[in-house]
Each structure stands twice: as structure tokens, then as C-alpha cells.
Amino acid sequence: MGFRSGRGVCLRKKSTVFILLITLLFDLTIGKETRPLNSIRLRYRPQAGSSNTYTLEVEASAKVVGMEEDVSRAVPQESRTFGKFILSDKILEVTPEGKIYEELTYIDVKLELEVAGRKEKLPFAEKLVGKSILIRIDSEGRVFSVEGLDRLGEEIKDLKIQEMYVQLRPIFPKKILRVGDRWENRTESLIPIGDMLVRAKVNEEYTLSGFEEKRDGLCAVITDNLKIETEGRTVKKTGAGDIEIDLRGEGSGKILYAFEKSKVVFSRIELELTSKIRSTAFREVEEIKMKHKIDMTLEEGVRME
């Protein structure tokens, strides 16, 4: 019995050592992956020569409020805009200082406007296909130059798809973040309203909400709350008359950033806005009030119909 007891003690000791070794090896194996769950410094650090394809979809609706339908035939009571853009984003260079030179190319473009139930394709948008622009950003995601817009026609330049693409990617703070941490970004952006893009002030509050495993690896989950307003009036001159717009509203979004591969794999922003529009083309009314809903989604890969 004594011999067996000693053997049992020996086996227990060996088992304990074995479990400790397995635990140590397990910790060494996953330790690198679990560290970001506690804290992380988010930055853009792509490899030069790498490229990704994205689908950018935009859906915007507008509806007149507080006005009888027969007040003016010149005022569309309700309209919707649909846009789908397939984009290639190629990293041309990454400098030692962290500046990123990327080439954005429009592979396919579809743009459609629906007014009073009638849909109309906007063919000039297709002229974007094959065109490229050069965007320079820093490691936090702030744009410091854009080149190549001069090669596009005026109608195409007015689309400013590159600005929508950029605003769907988060701006990172220069600090280490923990889950629940928040940071702010204030900028100007273009909001699609009907067949126009309205420049507005945007205040964003980002939150690192957690982490989520995706095909491209572990992703930081970032939520985004937005407040939007125009500064003064946005004026557009058209053949029918001058247009002035005051715009206010708010929205929310979700972003998935695969930090090991340094790329956004999904981003969506939903906005609800109120506008006041004045135009010399609408002689029967002094001001038009409208409600707007805008949904913009950026997703890695090509999304088919």
C-alpha cells in the first residue's frame, strides 16, 4: 500500500507539472491575441503594394413636410437617391513618418434618382468608371491632400464620392484605448440631399465598444454618434434658380476595423436630418421644410445585386 501511495503522489506531481506546462504554452500561444482585448493603439499601417476592393452604397430619401401637395408643382413632394460604387483602394507608399499614399479607382458606378415614383438613371455617373484619384492620409486617418479631381468633369467632381468614402473610415486618437473609451472628431463633410451634396459641420463621438472576430481577423468594434449642421447657408446656382439650404440632424454608425491587416472591413452610418430650403425657382413658397433619411454603407468586397 505504501508503494502505491508513493506512486500516486508521484503521478499527481507529474500531472500537476504537465497541466502547468500546458497552461504556460496555451498562455504563450494566445497571449499576443488577447492583449488587444485589454488595450490597443489604433492606427492605419497598411503595407505598400496592398490593395482592397470595396462596395459603397448610398440611399437617401427626402419628403416635404407641412405643405400641401398642390401648393407648387415645382416642389417634388418625395424623392429617393440610390448610389452604388465599386472602388479599388491601392496603397502606393507608406513613408517612415506614417503618411499613406493611396490610389482610389472607380471600378463600377450606378446612380439613380426617383421622384414621384419615377426612376431615372444619371448616366454622367458612369463616366467615373476607370478614373482614379490620389489620397494622402496620416496614420490617424486625417486627409491632408487629394489629387486627380481636375481630370474629372464638373458633374462628376460634384459627386465627391471620395469624401463619402473617407468619412466612412474612422479618425483615430493618438493614445492607447480601452473598451468603453471615447474620443471626438470635428470636421466638415458632404451630405447627399437629392441631386446635391451639402457641406455641413459634423461632430462625431467615437466609442471603442469591443472586439469581434471576422474573416480578416480580430476587429475593433467602433460606434459613432454624429451631430450635423450647416454653417450659414449652402448655396447652389442652377439654371432654374439659386438654392439655399439650412441643415440639421444627427445619426449613428458602426465600424469594424481589422487592426492587424490595417483596414476597415465594414462601416455604416444612418442619418436623420431636417432641412429648410429656399429657392428662387419656387416662387409660390418662401421656404420648404423637408425630412431626410440617409444610409451609407462601406463593405469590403464586391456586393452583387
HELIX and SHEET records of a PDB file:
HELIX    1   1 GLY A    2  THR A   34  1                                  33    
HELIX    2   2 ARG A   35  LEU A   37  5                                   3    
HELIX    3   3 PRO A  123  LEU A  128  5                                   6    
HELIX    4   4 LEU A  149  ARG A  151  5                                   3    
HELIX    5   5 GLU A  154  LEU A  159  1                                   6    
HELIX    6   6 ILE A  161  GLN A  167  1                                   7    
SHEET    1   A10 ARG A 118  LYS A 121  0                                        
SHEET    2   A10 ILE A 100  VAL A 115 -1                                        
SHEET    3   A10 GLU A  78  VAL A  94 -1                                        
SHEET    4   A10 SER A  51  VAL A  65 -1                                        
SHEET    5   A10 ILE A 288  GLU A 300 -1                                        
SHEET    6   A10 LYS A 263  SER A 279 -1                                        
SHEET    7   A10 ASP A 242  ALA A 258 -1                                        
SHEET    8   A10 GLY A 217  GLU A 229 -1                                        
SHEET    9   A10 MET A 196  LYS A 214 -1                                        
SHEET   10   A10 ARG A 182  ILE A 193 -1                                        
SHEET    1   B 8 ARG A 118  LYS A 121  0                                        
SHEET    2   B 8 ILE A 100  VAL A 115 -1                                        
SHEET    3   B 8 GLU A  78  VAL A  94 -1                                        
SHEET    4   B 8 SER A  51  VAL A  65 -1                                        
SHEET    5   B 8 ILE A 288  GLU A 300 -1                                        
SHEET    6   B 8 LYS A 263  SER A 279 -1                                        
SHEET    7   B 8 ASP A 242  ALA A 258 -1                                        
SHEET    8   B 8 THR A 234  LYS A 237 -1                                        
SHEET    1   C 4 ARG A 118  LYS A 121  0                                        
SHEET    2   C 4 ILE A 100  VAL A 115 -1                                        
SHEET    3   C 4 SER A 132  ILE A 137 -1                                        
SHEET    4   C 4 VAL A 143  GLU A 147 -1                                        
END                                                                             
